[in-house]
Amino acid sequence: MLGLLVTEFVNMVEARFGAPVADAILFGMDVPAGHDDELLDTYPAAQLQVLFDALSRRVGETPHALLQQLASRLVGHIRIANPDVFARHADLFGQITADGDDVVLRSYEIDESEAEEIELLLGERQQAERLVRGLLDDLARYERRRVPARRYPAAAALMHVRALMR
């Protein structure tokens, strides 16, 4: 699954910001390799976080917005490349909006090997759930980071405590 996500990431960056930005992000970052015991089909949150944080700094958009664009493009790509897999897991993929990127997606040249790869990676319910759950978890994590924490005036609280202690 890592290959599918990184490929979609590169395609998104090239379509929106150009190939030089994609090259700079992909080849200029020290992406964690993961552990030997990790399966290649697991959702690579740590590896994607490095790429999205670097892209965010470079282009000035939030990692949340960039990841939402990737998720939408990925769902759109799955819908076009393998409609059977998309239909089989439409309830899962429907949790991720896939609108707004159709113009870019139409430029893809979908071949039979892509349809087969998507069938292998996402044909089973468990794999599709893992992908969607991972994307939604990462989106939620980025969303939490961008919401400012509420700050209460400490001075007033301290004065109140001191008054009670006297």
Secondary structure, DSSP 8 states (H G I E B T S, - for coil): -HHHHHHHHHHHHHHHH-HHHHHHHHHSS------TTS-TTS--HHHHHHHHHHHHHHH---HHHHHHHHHHHHHHHHHHH-HHHHHHTHHHHTTS---S-HHHHHT----HHHHHHHHHHHSSHHHHHHHHHHHHHHHHHHHHHHS------HHHHHHHHHHHH-
